[in-house]
């Protein structure tokens, strides 16, 4: 019995050791770490360490043994993206399929990088409720009708509401009669009925809602696509300052802006670029989409960048890595300048989402001028390895030298949806 027990223990130790060796083998590490999908641009070469696995590919891809001796020791291969479309890598061991990796190949594309300061002026679709208040008699018809801050009033009594003036006229015309209200909340359509309050002393008609129909500010152009005439900017949505709601676009323009002052950023207090654009009002293009990934539209004339007049190729998310990079921004009257940054974290993303990467400003010139990333720099293009890889989106409130960036992949998708 003792011999049998000893044999079992020894066998268990051996099996455990084999499992551990297998788990930490290059092959198993490759299977665990390879993503379900990768994105490449046409003509791009990517190196994958497969740890002894073999790879076969669909017609749009070519797989060959790595020419790098160090990588060849762990069974690395190079993948060449030949033509646009979707392909597939099949990873096998001794002819047994173990893993499939989808490969999306985008056309080789060049964009004109931005960096120009933009004035952004936008009217909402409908009017946004930014707050509710009681009348002098202590009633609030809007609240009684189920409305709340952040809702967007689209129509009153079947009549479309284009702006605050139109809403006032429709409410006054109704007097104290019930009104059918069509509104949206979080992108969903709703209806309700409310009865405006008529002040007996003044005759004023009120529904008890503070509303807004427009907004304006300064941002930065991310890129211009010379093939389509479309642009991307900001890298984040235009939101209402009181409610945080993403504003729906009724009508909007981007305008040429001049930076007239800078409020430096500091811990706990984000800085700001102060720009002038409404006085001159030189319209550059329209605004057709306002999403959590920026604003998008078409330019009236081709955008130009004196630093990169011929444009730059794009670098999709699978090529982005930690390390040195640059951003383009306009923070004074000197126009577009290029500043050094470091990408300190890259977040794997398989679908469009903000906060793709974290960047830190390392350029002493920019730190001296602004303290780091400030409001108005959102949209500044990020360049790495000679390619446009994304745009600046938000600053860290506690550390203005750091902020988030957005992959250019997601911005191209949004621009293409116009």
Protein Blocks (a to p, Z undefined) as FASTA:
>chain_A
ZZmmmmmmmmmmmmmmmmmmmmmpmklmmmmmpcfbdcddehiacdddehhpacdddfkb
ccdddfbfklmmnopacdddfbgcdddddddeehiafbdcddddddddddddehiacddd
dddehjddfbdcddfkopafklmnopaehiacfbgghiacfbfmlmmmmmmmnmmaccdd
dddeehiacdddddddddfklopacehiacdfbdcdddddfbdcfknopacehjiacddf
klopacddfbdcddddddfbdcdddehiacdddddfklnopafbdcfbdcfkbccdddfb
dcddfklmnopadddfklgccddddddddfbfnopaddddddfbdcddfbdcehkbccdd
fbfklmmmnopaaehjaopacdeehiafbdcfbdcfklmkbccdddfklmmmmmmmZZ
